[in-house]
Amino acid sequence: MGSLVKEGTSSSSMTEFLEKCGGYAVVDGGFATELERHGADIKDPLWSAKCLITSPHLVTKVHLDYLESGANIIITASYQATIQGFVAKGLSVGEAESLLRRSGELSCEAREIFYNRCNKGSWDFDHAGKASRRPVLVAASVGSYGAYLADGSEYSGVYGDSVSKESLKDFHRRRVQILAKSGADLIAFETIPNKLEAEAYVDLLEEEGIDIPAWFAFTSKDGVTVPSGESIIECAEVADSCKKVVAIGINCTAPRYISDLIISLRQVTHKPIIVYPNSGEVYDGLNKKWIKSEEESEEDFVSYVSRWREEGASLFGGCCRTTPNTIKAIAKVLSCESSVPSKLKFW
């Protein structure tokens, strides 16, 4: 199993993990899409987190699909799982906390099942061609306050004047504490749409005794700013200031913007950069549906990966509408390049 240094954390812990993986790591892909493909009905304010209640076996199935496609990091089904959201569905606070904890446990169980399915000893070939047990980390997903609202504000970053940094800390505090003790190796703060929420997350990591590291993944609609209109550079500086943040990057963003965003991130951080964009389709928040993009396809997505690596990213995966096939293709592209040492970048 993979693990990261949990106390006195620095980005070197992630760099060491990347070295064990052969210079880069593959992150999993879209979760909700796969749950639906397996028959789950997630048309609900809880979205994919609904399956923690109704179909935990499908959560395990999707994790395994991604592990078998080559993922080194699997992300829990807790993106839209909040105590407040579960309570609104009629659950008690205790039941809500148990479901959050279960999201981490399901991921860890999937990792064990995957290892047990491999040959005894769980040997695999690493990217340099040497026999080794493939490192796998579990990242506990924390979606934004806007994701809980389920009103599209996670894509605008505009929460209104009544939402302060303190109120965001209050909203996320207990959830983050539980996920940090769920068995996960690190916390994935995902689809961060504004600077204020990033600041709230940093405070929680530094003030609440969270003993596992984290990554921060921002989202962008233009390759320059986060949805609130603030510079990606400003937001990355907030993340970079926190010693417990071991990687910084971008998710839930069109592939065509990723290169410019990597270049911007590289201006302000030496920490590993993680990128896991959407398939290229565009989400219509008003009608709650995905619209096919004429500009990008899954094949185009995968073709970008080499360029992203050359520009300095070292963790690669997919977000909305990507599939195990996407992840398998990413792993194949990177594996084919791993024999070229000059392309490996450690920062």
N, C-alpha and C positions, 0 to 999 in steps of 0.2 A: 504494500500500500504506500501511497505517497503521503508525505506530511510536510508541513512547513514549521519553521521555528515559531513558537507561540508567545514567547516572552522576549522582550528586547528586540522585537522584530525589525528587520530592515529589508530593503529590496534584495539584498544578497541571498535571502532565503528563497526567493522566487528564481533568482539567477541560478542557484544550485539545482533547483528542480528542473529548470530548462536544460541544464547541462546533462542531467540524468536522462532527459527525454531525447537528447541528441542535438540540442541547440534551439529547439522550438517546441511548442506544445499545441496540440489540437483540442479545441473546446467543442462542446456539443452544439446542436442546432436548435431549430424551432421546436418548442414543446407542445403548444396548443394544437398546431397543425397535425402533429403525430397522434395526439390523443384522439382528435376527431377522426383520423384515418382508422384508428382502432375501434371506433364506434362510440366514443364518449360524446355526450351532449354537454357542451360548456357554454351555451348561450345563457350567461348568468353573470351578475356583478362579480362573482368570485373567479370567473374565467377558469383557467386551468386548475386553480386551487380547489375548485369544486370536486375534482377527482380524489383529493385527499379524503373526502367524506364518502363519495359514492363508488369510486373505482381505483383504490390504491394499487391493485394488481396491474392496471394499465400504466400507472406511473412507473412501476418497476419495469414493465415491458419496454417503455420508451427509453428509459435509462440504458437498458441492456442493448437496445437497437443501436444506440450511439456508441456504446463501448465496443460493440462488435464492428462498428464502422471505423474505429481507430481513435476515438476520443481519449485524451489524457485527463480531461477535466469534465465532470458532469455537474450540472447546475440543478439544484433542488426545485421542486414544483411549488415554491413559496412566493413567487414574484407578486402575486395578487392576494397572498394569504396574510390577513391582518386580524388581530384580535377583534378590532372594531367591526370588520367585515363579517367575521363568523358570528359575532353576537347579533348583528343585524339580521342574520338568517335564523335566529332563535336558539343558538348554542349558548352554553354558559361560558364564562371566562375560562374556567378550568378546561372545558372541552376544546376551546379555541387554542389554548396554550399547548394542549396535547397534540393537536393537529399540526401546529407549527413544528413541534419537536419531531413528530412523525415524518415530516417532509425530509428532514436530515437523515433519520433512521432508514427510510426507504432507499435513499441514494446509497448509503453505506452498505445496505443489504444487497443492492444490485451489484455493487463493486465486488462483494464477496462471491455472489453467484457467478459473476463473470470470471473471476479468478478460478473458481472451482470447475468451471466448464473448460478451462484451458488444461493443458497437460499437467500432471501432478508436478507441483513446484511452480506452476504458473509461469513457465518460461516462454519468452517471446523473443523476437529479434528486434533490437533497437535500431535507430536510424543509421547507426554506423555499421550495422551488420553483425553485432555481437549479441550473443544470447544473454537475455536479461529479463527480469520481471518488469513488465511495462508499468511505469509509475502512473497512478490514477489519483487525482484529487477530487474531493467533493466540495463544491462551492455553494454556500447557502444564499439563495437569491433574496434580495430586498428590493422590491419595486418602490417607485416614488409615491408620495402622498397622492399625486394625480391619478396613479393607477388604481388606488383604493376608491377614489371618487368615481371612477369609471365614466367620466364625462368628457374624455378627450383632453383634459388639461395636462396630462403627462406629455402631450405633443405640443402644448403651447407654453408650458412653464409658468402660466399666470394663475396664481392661487388666490389673488385678491388681497386687499390691505389687511384683512383680519388675520391672515396667516403670518406668523412671525417665526424667527428661528427657534424660539423657545417652544412654541406650539408644535413645530415640526419635531423637535426633540422629544416632547411628551408623547406625540403620536407614535414614533418609531421605537422609543426606549425599550419597552418590555419585549417587543418582537425581536429586536436585535439581541437582547440578553438571552432569550430562549434559543434562538438559532445558533448563537455562539456556543451553546452547550448541547447541541443536537447531534454531535458526532462529526459535523462538517470540519474541513481543514481550514477553510477561510470563508469570508463573507463577500458576496458579489453585490455591491450597490450598483443597480442597473438603471439604464434609461434615465439618468439624472438630467432634468430639464432646465435647471437654473442654479445659480451660484449659492443661493440661500440654503437650499437643501444639502448641497455639498458641505457647506459650513456646519450645518446641523449634524451631519454624519461624522465629521471630524471631531466635533465636540463629544459626541457619544462614544467614539472609539477611545478618546483620551480621558474622558471623565468617568466612564462606567466600568472600568476594569475589564474590558473585553480582551480576552487572552488569546484570540486567534487573529491573524492578519486579514487584510481586505484588499479588494481592488475596487476602483471607481470607474464606471463606464458611463460616459456622457452621450447624449444624442444630439444630432444636428440636422437641420433641414437645408443648409446652404453651404456646408463645408467650412464655415468661418465662425459661426456663433452657435450657442445652444438655443433651444426654442424660445426662451425668454428674451433673446436678443443680446445677451451678454457674450463677450468673447470667449471662445473655447480656451484661449490662453489664460485668461483670468481664472476660469474655473479649474483648469489643470494646476495652476499655482496653488490653489486651495488644497487640492488632493496631494500635491507634491510636498506640502509643508508637514504632512502627518507621517510620522515614522512607521505607523502600523499599516499604511497603504503600501503594498508591495508591487502593484502594477496599476497603470492608468491607461484608459483607452476609450473606445467608442463602440456603442452597439445601437441597434434599432435605427439604422441610418442607411440611406441608399449607397450601394457600393461605389458609385462614381465620385462620392465626396471623401472617401476614406484616405486617399493619398495625400490630399491637402491637409487633412486633419492630423495625420501622422507627422507631417512636416511641422505643423504648428506645435504639437505636443513635444516633439523633440527639442524645440526651442527652450522649454521650461523644465524638462525632467530628464533624468538619466535612469529612471526606473523602467523596467520592462513595459512595453506597450502591447495592449491587447485590443484586437479588433474582431468584432463579430456582427457584421451588418445584416440587414434584411436581404431578402432575395432580390430586391429592386422594385417589387410591387409597392404601390402607394396605398396607405390606409385612409379610408374615408371615415373620419370619426363621427360625422353626423349620421351617416347611414350604417355605420359599423360593418363595413365590408372592405375587402382588398380589391384594388383595381390593378389589372395587369399593366406593366410598364412596356411601352413600345421601345424604350431605349436599352433595357437590360434584360437578360435572361439568366438562368442558372449557370449556363456555360460561360457567359461573360463574367459572372461573379467569380468563378473558379480561376478564370484567366488572369484576374487581378492579383492573385495571391502572391505570385513571385515578385511583383513590383512592390507590394506592401512589405514583403520581407526585406527587400533591398533598401527600402526607405527607413527601416528600423524597427518594424513590428516583430514580435517574437511569439505571440500567442494568437491563434487564428481559429475562428469558428463562425457560426451563423446565428441569426436571430429569427425574427418572424418569417414564416413561409419557407425556411430552409429545411432540409430533410436529412436523414441518414445518408442518402446518396450524395448530397452536397458535402457532408463531412468526410465521407470516404474519398471523394474526389480531391478535397483539400489535402487530406493526409497523403494521397498518392503524389500530388504535385510536390509537396514539401519533401517527401521521402526521396523522390527522384533527384532533388537538388542537394540533399544532405551530404553528398560526397564532394561538394565544392566548398572547402573550408573558407575561402575568401568571402563567401556570402553570409557566413554566420556573424552576427553582431551581438556583442554583449556590452551593455551600457552600465 
